[in-house]
Amino acid sequence: MRKLIWPLALVLVIAALAGGGVWLSQRGPAGLKPGTLIAEAASEAMVGRTAEVRVPWGACR
């Protein structure tokens, strides 16, 4: 029984560290607050560039 506990504990620790690393890597900078509008003139300055836009899932009210 003891021979099984140490390898299992080691695998669990490694999995927890890897999961924590992935979770921390997915957290981005704060950025803009929800509902912030961007001026049209600012969007014209980005000609030829790309931007990532994330839209949260939710209910329309």
KOLGU-4560 file (N, C-alpha, C; in nm, 3 decimals, padded with zeros to 5 digits):
<recs>
<n_xx: 00.081 n_yy: -00.119 n_zz: 00.000 ca_xx: 00.000 ca_yy: 00.000 ca_zz: 00.000 c_xx: 00.085 c_yy: 00.126 c_zz: 00.000 mol: A seq: 1 type: MET>
<n_xx: 00.194 n_yy: 00.128 n_zz: 00.079 ca_xx: 00.282 ca_yy: 00.244 ca_zz: 00.083 c_xx: 00.352 c_yy: 00.267 c_zz: -00.050 mol: A seq: 2 type: ARG>
<n_xx: 00.378 n_yy: 00.162 n_zz: -00.122 ca_xx: 00.446 ca_yy: 00.176 ca_zz: -00.251 c_xx: 00.358 c_yy: 00.249 c_zz: -00.351 mol: A seq: 3 type: LYS>
<n_xx: 00.229 n_yy: 00.245 n_zz: -00.332 ca_xx: 00.136 ca_yy: 00.312 ca_zz: -00.422 c_xx: 00.113 c_yy: 00.458 c_zz: -00.383 mol: A seq: 4 type: LEU>
<n_xx: 00.124 n_yy: 00.491 n_zz: -00.257 ca_xx: 00.093 ca_yy: 00.625 ca_zz: -00.209 c_xx: 00.192 c_yy: 00.729 c_zz: -00.262 mol: A seq: 5 type: ILE>
<n_xx: 00.321 n_yy: 00.705 n_zz: -00.256 ca_xx: 00.420 ca_yy: 00.806 ca_zz: -00.297 c_xx: 00.413 c_yy: 00.839 c_zz: -00.446 mol: A seq: 6 type: TRP>
<n_xx: 00.409 n_yy: 00.741 n_zz: -00.535 ca_xx: 00.394 ca_yy: 00.778 ca_zz: -00.677 c_xx: 00.263 c_yy: 00.850 c_zz: -00.706 mol: A seq: 7 type: PRO>
<n_xx: 00.156 n_yy: 00.808 n_zz: -00.639 ca_xx: 00.027 ca_yy: 00.873 ca_zz: -00.660 c_xx: 00.031 c_yy: 01.017 c_zz: -00.609 mol: A seq: 8 type: LEU>
<n_xx: 00.091 n_yy: 01.039 n_zz: -00.494 ca_xx: 00.104 ca_yy: 01.174 ca_zz: -00.440 c_xx: 00.189 c_yy: 01.261 c_zz: -00.532 mol: A seq: 9 type: ALA>
<n_xx: 00.295 n_yy: 01.205 n_zz: -00.586 ca_xx: 00.382 ca_yy: 01.280 ca_zz: -00.677 c_xx: 00.307 c_yy: 01.319 c_zz: -00.804 mol: A seq: 10 type: LEU>
<n_xx: 00.229 n_yy: 01.228 n_zz: -00.859 ca_xx: 00.150 ca_yy: 01.258 ca_zz: -00.979 c_xx: 00.047 c_yy: 01.367 c_zz: -00.949 mol: A seq: 11 type: VAL>
<n_xx: -00.017 n_yy: 01.361 n_zz: -00.834 ca_xx: -00.115 ca_yy: 01.462 ca_zz: -00.797 c_xx: -00.052 c_yy: 01.600 c_zz: -00.779 mol: A seq: 12 type: LEU>
<n_xx: 00.066 n_yy: 01.605 n_zz: -00.719 ca_xx: 00.136 ca_yy: 01.733 ca_zz: -00.702 c_xx: 00.176 c_yy: 01.791 c_zz: -00.837 mol: A seq: 13 type: VAL>
<n_xx: 00.228 n_yy: 01.708 n_zz: -00.924 ca_xx: 00.269 ca_yy: 01.755 ca_zz: -01.058 c_xx: 00.147 c_yy: 01.803 c_zz: -01.136 mol: A seq: 14 type: ILE>
<n_xx: 00.036 n_yy: 01.731 n_zz: -01.128 ca_xx: -00.086 ca_yy: 01.772 ca_zz: -01.198 c_xx: -00.138 c_yy: 01.904 c_zz: -01.143 mol: A seq: 15 type: ALA>
<n_xx: -00.133 n_yy: 01.921 n_zz: -01.011 ca_xx: -00.180 ca_yy: 02.047 ca_zz: -00.951 c_xx: -00.091 c_yy: 02.164 c_zz: -00.994 mol: A seq: 16 type: ALA>
<n_xx: 00.038 n_yy: 02.144 n_zz: -00.996 ca_xx: 00.129 ca_yy: 02.250 ca_zz: -01.040 c_xx: 00.109 c_yy: 02.285 c_zz: -01.187 mol: A seq: 17 type: LEU>
<n_xx: 00.091 n_yy: 02.184 n_zz: -01.269 ca_xx: 00.068 ca_yy: 02.209 ca_zz: -01.412 c_xx: -00.065 c_yy: 02.280 c_zz: -01.433 mol: A seq: 18 type: ALA>
<n_xx: -00.169 n_yy: 02.237 n_zz: -01.364 ca_xx: -00.299 ca_yy: 02.303 ca_zz: -01.375 c_xx: -00.294 c_yy: 02.447 c_zz: -01.328 mol: A seq: 19 type: GLY>
<n_xx: -00.223 n_yy: 02.472 n_zz: -01.219 ca_xx: -00.208 ca_yy: 02.609 ca_zz: -01.171 c_xx: -00.131 c_yy: 02.695 c_zz: -01.269 mol: A seq: 20 type: GLY>
<n_xx: -00.030 n_yy: 02.639 n_zz: -01.331 ca_xx: 00.047 ca_yy: 02.713 ca_zz: -01.431 c_xx: -00.037 c_yy: 02.750 c_zz: -01.553 mol: A seq: 21 type: GLY>
<n_xx: -00.119 n_yy: 02.656 n_zz: -01.598 ca_xx: -00.207 ca_yy: 02.683 ca_zz: -01.712 c_xx: -00.310 c_yy: 02.789 c_zz: -01.675 mol: A seq: 22 type: VAL>
<n_xx: -00.367 n_yy: 02.777 n_zz: -01.556 ca_xx: -00.467 ca_yy: 02.874 ca_zz: -01.511 c_xx: -00.407 c_yy: 03.014 c_zz: -01.502 mol: A seq: 23 type: TRP>
<n_xx: -00.289 n_yy: 03.026 n_zz: -01.448 ca_xx: -00.225 ca_yy: 03.158 ca_zz: -01.437 c_xx: -00.188 c_yy: 03.213 c_zz: -01.574 mol: A seq: 24 type: LEU>
<n_xx: -00.154 n_yy: 03.128 n_zz: -01.669 ca_xx: -00.117 ca_yy: 03.177 ca_zz: -01.802 c_xx: -00.238 c_yy: 03.229 c_zz: -01.879 mol: A seq: 25 type: SER>
<n_xx: -00.359 n_yy: 03.184 n_zz: -01.843 ca_xx: -00.479 ca_yy: 03.228 ca_zz: -01.911 c_xx: -00.530 c_yy: 03.362 c_zz: -01.859 mol: A seq: 26 type: GLN>
<n_xx: -00.482 n_yy: 03.406 n_zz: -01.746 ca_xx: -00.524 ca_yy: 03.535 ca_zz: -01.691 c_xx: -00.450 c_yy: 03.646 c_zz: -01.763 mol: A seq: 27 type: ARG>
<n_xx: -00.525 n_yy: 03.731 n_zz: -01.826 ca_xx: -00.464 ca_yy: 03.841 ca_zz: -01.901 c_xx: -00.470 c_yy: 03.970 c_zz: -01.822 mol: A seq: 28 type: GLY>
<n_xx: -00.421 n_yy: 04.078 n_zz: -01.882 ca_xx: -00.430 ca_yy: 04.207 ca_zz: -01.815 c_xx: -00.576 c_yy: 04.253 c_zz: -01.802 mol: A seq: 29 type: PRO>
<n_xx: -00.598 n_yy: 04.346 n_zz: -01.712 ca_xx: -00.735 ca_yy: 04.390 ca_zz: -01.683 c_xx: -00.805 c_yy: 04.445 c_zz: -01.808 mol: A seq: 30 type: ALA>
<n_xx: -00.736 n_yy: 04.526 n_zz: -01.887 ca_xx: -00.793 ca_yy: 04.579 ca_zz: -02.011 c_xx: -00.907 c_yy: 04.676 c_zz: -01.985 mol: A seq: 31 type: GLY>
<n_xx: -01.002 n_yy: 04.681 n_zz: -02.075 ca_xx: -01.115 ca_yy: 04.772 ca_zz: -02.065 c_xx: -01.226 c_yy: 04.710 c_zz: -01.982 mol: A seq: 32 type: LEU>
<n_xx: -01.303 n_yy: 04.796 n_zz: -01.918 ca_xx: -01.417 ca_yy: 04.748 ca_zz: -01.841 c_xx: -01.533 c_yy: 04.719 c_zz: -01.936 mol: A seq: 33 type: LYS>
<n_xx: -01.622 n_yy: 04.629 n_zz: -01.898 ca_xx: -01.738 ca_yy: 04.598 ca_zz: -01.982 c_xx: -01.820 c_yy: 04.725 c_zz: -02.008 mol: A seq: 34 type: PRO>
<n_xx: -01.865 n_yy: 04.740 n_zz: -02.131 ca_xx: -01.946 ca_yy: 04.855 ca_zz: -02.167 c_xx: -01.868 c_yy: 04.974 c_zz: -02.218 mol: A seq: 35 type: GLY>
<n_xx: -01.734 n_yy: 04.965 n_zz: -02.218 ca_xx: -01.652 ca_yy: 05.075 ca_zz: -02.267 c_xx: -01.664 c_yy: 05.085 c_zz: -02.418 mol: A seq: 36 type: THR>
<n_xx: -01.691 n_yy: 05.203 n_zz: -02.467 ca_xx: -01.702 ca_yy: 05.226 ca_zz: -02.611 c_xx: -01.571 c_yy: 05.281 c_zz: -02.664 mol: A seq: 37 type: LEU>
<n_xx: -01.533 n_yy: 05.237 n_zz: -02.783 ca_xx: -01.409 ca_yy: 05.284 ca_zz: -02.846 c_xx: -01.447 c_yy: 05.379 c_zz: -02.958 mol: A seq: 38 type: ILE>
<n_xx: -01.382 n_yy: 05.493 n_zz: -02.962 ca_xx: -01.412 ca_yy: 05.593 ca_zz: -03.064 c_xx: -01.380 c_yy: 05.538 c_zz: -03.203 mol: A seq: 39 type: ALA>
<n_xx: -01.459 n_yy: 05.579 n_zz: -03.301 ca_xx: -01.439 ca_yy: 05.532 ca_zz: -03.438 c_xx: -01.303 c_yy: 05.577 c_zz: -03.491 mol: A seq: 40 type: GLU>
<n_xx: -01.258 n_yy: 05.695 n_zz: -03.453 ca_xx: -01.128 ca_yy: 05.744 ca_zz: -03.498 c_xx: -01.015 c_yy: 05.652 c_zz: -03.449 mol: A seq: 41 type: ALA>
<n_xx: -01.031 n_yy: 05.596 n_zz: -03.331 ca_xx: -00.928 ca_yy: 05.506 ca_zz: -03.278 c_xx: -00.925 c_yy: 05.376 c_zz: -03.358 mol: A seq: 42 type: ALA>
<n_xx: -01.040 n_yy: 05.330 n_zz: -03.404 ca_xx: -01.042 ca_yy: 05.205 ca_zz: -03.480 c_xx: -00.979 c_yy: 05.223 c_zz: -03.618 mol: A seq: 43 type: SER>
<n_xx: -00.984 n_yy: 05.345 n_zz: -03.673 ca_xx: -00.921 ca_yy: 05.371 ca_zz: -03.803 c_xx: -00.769 c_yy: 05.366 c_zz: -03.794 mol: A seq: 44 type: GLU>
<n_xx: -00.715 n_yy: 05.390 n_zz: -03.676 ca_xx: -00.570 ca_yy: 05.387 ca_zz: -03.658 c_xx: -00.516 c_yy: 05.245 c_zz: -03.664 mol: A seq: 45 type: ALA>
<n_xx: -00.603 n_yy: 05.147 n_zz: -03.659 ca_xx: -00.560 ca_yy: 05.008 ca_zz: -03.657 c_xx: -00.570 c_yy: 04.942 c_zz: -03.794 mol: A seq: 46 type: MET>
<n_xx: -00.566 n_yy: 05.017 n_zz: -03.899 ca_xx: -00.576 ca_yy: 04.962 ca_zz: -04.034 c_xx: -00.458 c_yy: 04.868 c_zz: -04.057 mol: A seq: 47 type: VAL>
<n_xx: -00.488 n_yy: 04.748 n_zz: -04.102 ca_xx: -00.383 ca_yy: 04.650 ca_zz: -04.130 c_xx: -00.338 c_yy: 04.572 c_zz: -04.008 mol: A seq: 48 type: GLY>
<n_xx: -00.396 n_yy: 04.599 n_zz: -03.893 ca_xx: -00.359 ca_yy: 04.528 ca_zz: -03.771 c_xx: -00.478 c_yy: 04.444 c_zz: -03.726 mol: A seq: 49 type: ARG>
<n_xx: -00.452 n_yy: 04.351 n_zz: -03.640 ca_xx: -00.561 ca_yy: 04.269 ca_zz: -03.587 c_xx: -00.570 c_yy: 04.290 c_zz: -03.437 mol: A seq: 50 type: THR>
<n_xx: -00.686 n_yy: 04.262 n_zz: -03.385 ca_xx: -00.709 ca_yy: 04.272 ca_zz: -03.241 c_xx: -00.798 c_yy: 04.156 c_zz: -03.198 mol: A seq: 51 type: ALA>
<n_xx: -00.774 n_yy: 04.107 n_zz: -03.079 ca_xx: -00.856 ca_yy: 04.000 ca_zz: -03.025 c_xx: -00.971 c_yy: 04.062 c_zz: -02.947 mol: A seq: 52 type: GLU>
<n_xx: -01.090 n_yy: 04.018 n_zz: -02.976 ca_xx: -01.209 ca_yy: 04.068 ca_zz: -02.906 c_xx: -01.277 c_yy: 03.950 c_zz: -02.840 mol: A seq: 53 type: VAL>
<n_xx: -01.298 n_yy: 03.959 n_zz: -02.710 ca_xx: -01.366 ca_yy: 03.853 ca_zz: -02.637 c_xx: -01.504 c_yy: 03.902 c_zz: -02.596 mol: A seq: 54 type: ARG>
<n_xx: -01.604 n_yy: 03.825 n_zz: -02.632 ca_xx: -01.741 ca_yy: 03.860 ca_zz: -02.599 c_xx: -01.793 c_yy: 03.755 c_zz: -02.502 mol: A seq: 55 type: VAL>
<n_xx: -01.833 n_yy: 03.797 n_zz: -02.381 ca_xx: -01.880 ca_yy: 03.698 ca_zz: -02.284 c_xx: -02.018 c_yy: 03.644 c_zz: -02.319 mol: A seq: 56 type: PRO>
<n_xx: -02.039 n_yy: 03.519 n_zz: -02.283 ca_xx: -02.171 ca_yy: 03.458 ca_zz: -02.299 c_xx: -02.261 c_yy: 03.514 c_zz: -02.193 mol: A seq: 57 type: TRP>
<n_xx: -02.385 n_yy: 03.538 n_zz: -02.226 ca_xx: -02.479 ca_yy: 03.589 ca_zz: -02.126 c_xx: -02.617 c_yy: 03.605 c_zz: -02.186 mol: A seq: 58 type: GLY>
<n_xx: -02.705 n_yy: 03.657 n_zz: -02.107 ca_xx: -02.842 ca_yy: 03.676 ca_zz: -02.149 c_xx: -02.865 c_yy: 03.821 c_zz: -02.189 mol: A seq: 59 type: ALA>
<n_xx: -02.942 n_yy: 03.843 n_zz: -02.294 ca_xx: -02.979 ca_yy: 03.978 ca_zz: -02.336 c_xx: -03.098 c_yy: 04.022 c_zz: -02.252 mol: A seq: 60 type: CYS>
<n_xx: -03.094 n_yy: 04.144 n_zz: -02.208 ca_xx: -03.205 ca_yy: 04.194 ca_zz: -02.125 c_xx: -03.268 c_yy: 04.313 c_zz: -02.190 mol: A seq: 61 type: ARG>
</recs>
